[in-house]
Amino acid sequence: MTASRSWLFVCGLALAVMAPLRAAAWEAWPEVPPPPEAEVAAVASNMVFNGVSMRATTFKSSRSSEEIVAFYARLWGKQAVTGDMAGWRVVGHPQDGYYLTVQVRAEGQGSTGHIGVMRITDRDPPKPGSDFPTLPGTRVPNDIRYPDDRPPVRTLLLINSRTPYENASFYERTLAAQQWQKVSHDACRPGASQCTDRYVRGTQNMDLSMASGENAQTRIVVILLN
């Protein structure tokens, strides 16, 4: 599991943990102290993951993953929740209407990880990808928006049991009906294991990448620039 995919996985885990929590009055985004002896870089100062607003940073530290978890467990005290998930150590806790998470694993002589801050809300977030056309039986694990980017960016991951060709044909018909114009020239052919298409509508751009994978499943990645 890559670092980016693992980050999205733990985002989903944190959303499950947050589900029974009641939103408090929102304060300013809480600052999460960096782990000891670490280099920290921003991933997103404001993104919306499956309908939940959050911030994300990544870090590398010369300290071990056990020391990182212990640092945050001491910092957050009795409210800290720790666990192991898919090769990562995870520690989190609620604070002032937000849920803070740190995921970390060993790397070299030290560790690497991610820090996330998620806004808790009493309202159920919209179903991921509910406003995007899909073939029957399609799952949408990830629907991510970056509203502060210029232009704003949205990425979706779709998974279904149709072939790349069937998906490409569906989107060519469906998007044409929504006034999208196909500008890519390589036609997706029956039996192809991977297809890519590009569409434009006014100032909007959309890229679709469809690839067959394990268990006869096709993964469709959509990148939409508004």
Disulfide bonds with the S-S distance in Angstrom:
Cys188-Cys195 1.86
